[in-house]
Amino acid sequence: MVSIVFIPCAYYANDLFDYIADPLKKKLPPEWHLITTSITGSFTVPFKLSFFVALFIAIPYVLYQIWAFVAPGLYKHEKRFALPLIFTSIVLFYVGVAFAYYAVFPVMFQFFAATTPRAWT
């Protein structure tokens, strides 16, 4: 499933990178730019990001597959806790990611941009 979701993510890798890097770009001074520090970085960073976005999208299926593997070994009274646990795990995972992207990242990037030594500008 992750590989199926990865294909469109890889196609839109640069757009995904722009979306993820947007909070950082907004906090940087206008004359600053994001750079890569390795020869293959301009290719591998969007490629890796595409994989992690595909995993992020497919996480409910991945968790279901893990559950399908574990469930046959559990007792009936242990299985009844599974559905609420899986559901809340998925919801809290996505809520945590959204909180980090919209609340934590802007504050964190503002702090880093404000504490950068002037010699680097």
Residue pairs with C-beta under 8 A, 6 or more apart in sequence:
1 58
1 61
1 62
1 65
2 51
2 54
2 55
2 58
2 62
3 54
5 54
5 57
5 58
6 50
6 51
6 54
9 16
9 50
9 51
9 53
9 54
9 57
10 47
10 50
12 50
13 46
13 47
13 49
13 50
14 46
16 46
16 49
16 50
16 53
17 45
17 46
17 49
20 49
21 34
23 101
23 105
23 106
23 109
24 34
24 105
24 109
25 34
26 106
26 109
27 106
27 109
27 110
27 112
27 113
28 34
28 109
28 113
29 113
29 121
31 121
32 121
36 42
36 45
38 44
55 62
56 97
59 90
59 93
60 90
63 86
63 89
63 90
64 86
67 82
67 86
71 79
71 82
74 82
